[in-house]
Structures are given as structure tokens and as C-alpha cells.
Amino acid sequence: MPADLPACARRYVHIVTTSTGPPGSGTLRAQQPRALIVTIYGLYARESAGWLSVASLIRLMAELGVDEPSVRSSISRLKQRGLLEQRRESGAAGYALSGRGQAILAEGDRRIFSRRRAAIADGWLLAMFSVPESERGRRHTLRSRLAWLGFGTVSAGVWIAPAHLADETAEVLSRYGLSGYVDLFRADYLAFGDVREQVGRWWDLDRLEQLYQAFLDSCGPVLRRWGNQGGGVGGAAAFADYARVLTAWRRLPFLDPGLPPEFLPPDWHGQRAADTFAALRDALAQQARAYVREVTG
């Protein structure tokens, strides 16, 4: 995993690269229980003020091949990291999303479900920053935030992104108290060299394309299986596949800057991967939600 991926993405959306997935998972690889729990909270808990009972979560995670001790251990770690808070509702033990957890998921929603791809006419956004040596922690946080937003690196203190990210960038930097270290500029590339070649230096597109291909290899068979089966399969299966697919997908938008198609390699795997995710979402989301509502009451 790239070193500059921010901590929230590294912790909660990591895809384990072993191929020993639980029964019924198609070719999807095994995934960390914590990442699956965050997916469940992101998809379903916010409908109930961010809260799920422990009993419901254990039952849902069982459909994903995760046993009760692993669920309880993962919940404890998410609580320690400030994502979940223990709370009882109507006498039932459970956990709710913390304010920090709500904010992380809200930021992720924009990236995962609705982020648009840039056009050449949009131009570029430059972030120029300088952080004193005495504030190394702030420097690390700043770089992590910029990487999370999709910036590439021109030089140590000059990072670049498609210009349509300007408002989102300003909002995020202000929220994290980092705006005092950064100057933002809109820019056009004038000279010297081919922009497409420069883009290949600013971002590791080869690595990103490999990750998209891995998603296609894992989730393409799931889509074909559901296409062959139609809508007659039970909601539990739809839930299990959708939770795994979204957990596999959610890492990728944190790495993709959303560059104009003209600057991407021919037959860019990212578009096919996005289309596959969208088709799986259409096929599975409604049945999965109905099943979760049955479980959670």
C-alpha cells in the first residue's frame, strides 16, 4: 500500500491480499473484519442515528464468515481509535459512530459514490506549503490530507490536483487546521514537456491501474454470477456480496485523482472498474438493505 495514503484509509479500507475468502464469496479476497464493520456502519447504521446493536452486528458479520470473537475484538479496536462509542438503546448493548466516525464516512461518501472525473479545460490546482521542522506532525498530517484528496507530487512542497477539487481541498484543510500552512493556486500547464508524461511522474498510474485490475479480477465474477442468477437469490447473499464488494472498492477512490481521460493510459482499467462497481451496486444494494433491516429490526 502506498506510504502516503492517509491513516484513515490505511486502517479502515485495507484489502488483505490473501486469496482465502470465506465460502460463497466468489473470487473476492479475504478482508479485515474492521474494514467490513466500517462498511456496514457506513451503509446502514446512519439510518438509525449511527447505532447498531452488538447482536445485530455479530449476525451480519457471520454472513461474511467472521466469528463472534473477531467481531468483538474489531469493535474494541475501532472504539479505541475513536470511530465508535459504546451505547445502549432500549436496553440493548451496541455501538454508535462517534462524531469523528461520522465525519470520516461523510467524506468517504463523496469520493466513493459521486466524485466526477476532471476535464482538461478545468486546469490544475497547485498546493504550495511549508511547515516548520518543529511541527513534523502537522507536516505529516498535511501530506496525508493532500494524498487523501488525490494530489500528486511535483516536488517536496508543491503538490498538484485537478482544479475542480479546489472547494473540497479548501474545506478539508480548514477543517483540520492546516490552511495556515498552504497557498492554493489555479494554474494552466504552459511548458516544458508533454502534460501526459508529466502526469505519469506526478502520480503512480501504473500502480493504480494494477489495483483496478485486481478489483476487476475479484468482482467481475461476482457480477457475472448475479447476472446469471437474477434476483431470485436471498437477501443474505446479496448483503454478503455487496459488503465485500464495497469494502474492496472503497480503497480505490482514495488513490485516484480523477484525471481527465486524455491523460490516462489507453483502455484505462479505472472506468471499467467503476462501471463494474456501479452494476454490482444496482444489482445488490436494494436486496442487501432489506436483509439488514430484517436483522436490525
Rosetta blueprint (number, residue, H / E / L):
1 M L
2 P L
3 A L
4 D L
5 L L
6 P L
7 A H
8 C H
9 A H
10 R H
11 R H
12 Y H
13 V L
14 H L
15 I E
16 V L
17 T L
18 T L
19 S L
20 T L
21 G L
22 P L
23 P L
24 G L
25 S L
26 G L
27 T L
28 L L
29 R L
30 A L
31 Q E
32 Q L
33 P H
34 R H
35 A H
36 L H
37 I H
38 V H
39 T H
40 I H
41 Y H
42 G H
43 L H
44 Y H
45 A H
46 R H
47 E H
48 S H
49 A L
50 G L
51 W E
52 L E
53 S E
54 V H
55 A H
56 S H
57 L H
58 I H
59 R H
60 L H
61 M H
62 A H
63 E L
64 L L
65 G L
66 V L
67 D L
68 E H
69 P H
70 S H
71 V H
72 R H
73 S H
74 S H
75 I H
76 S H
77 R H
78 L H
79 K H
80 Q H
81 R L
82 G L
83 L L
84 L E
85 E E
86 Q E
87 R E
88 R E
89 E E
90 S L
91 G L
92 A E
93 A E
94 G E
95 Y E
96 A E
97 L E
98 S L
99 G H
100 R H
101 G H
102 Q H
103 A H
104 I H
105 L H
106 A H
107 E H
108 G H
109 D H
110 R H
111 R H
112 I H
113 F H
114 S H
115 R L
116 R L
117 R L
118 A L
119 A L
120 I H
121 A H
122 D H
123 G L
124 W E
125 L E
126 L E
127 A E
128 M E
129 F E
130 S L
131 V L
132 P L
133 E H
134 S H
135 E H
136 R H
137 G H
138 R H
139 R H
140 H H
141 T H
142 L H
143 R H
144 S H
145 R H
146 L H
147 A H
148 W H
149 L H
150 G L
151 F L
152 G E
153 T E
154 V E
155 S E
156 A L
157 G L
158 V E
159 W E
160 I E
161 A E
162 P E
163 A H
164 H H
165 L H
166 A H
167 D H
168 E H
169 T H
170 A H
171 E H
172 V H
173 L H
174 S H
175 R H
176 Y L
177 G L
178 L L
179 S H
180 G H
181 Y H
182 V E
183 D E
184 L E
185 F E
186 R E
187 A E
188 D L
189 Y L
190 L L
191 A L
192 F L
193 G L
194 D L
195 V H
196 R H
197 E H
198 Q H
199 V H
200 G H
201 R H
202 W H
203 W L
204 D L
205 L H
206 D H
207 R H
208 L H
209 E H
210 Q H
211 L H
212 Y H
213 Q H
214 A H
215 F H
216 L H
217 D H
218 S H
219 C H
220 G H
221 P H
222 V H
223 L H
224 R H
225 R H
226 W H
227 G H
228 N H
229 Q H
230 G L
231 G L
232 G L
233 V L
234 G L
235 G H
236 A H
237 A H
238 A H
239 F H
240 A H
241 D H
242 Y H
243 A H
244 R H
245 V H
246 L H
247 T H
248 A H
249 W H
250 R L
251 R L
252 L H
253 P H
254 F H
255 L L
256 D L
257 P L
258 G L
259 L L
260 P L
261 P H
262 E H
263 F H
264 L L
265 P L
266 P L
267 D L
268 W L
269 H H
270 G H
271 Q H
272 R H
273 A H
274 A H
275 D H
276 T H
277 F H
278 A H
279 A H
280 L H
281 R H
282 D H
283 A H
284 L H
285 A H
286 Q H
287 Q H
288 A H
289 R H
290 A H
291 Y H
292 V H
293 R H
294 E H
295 V H
296 T H
297 G L
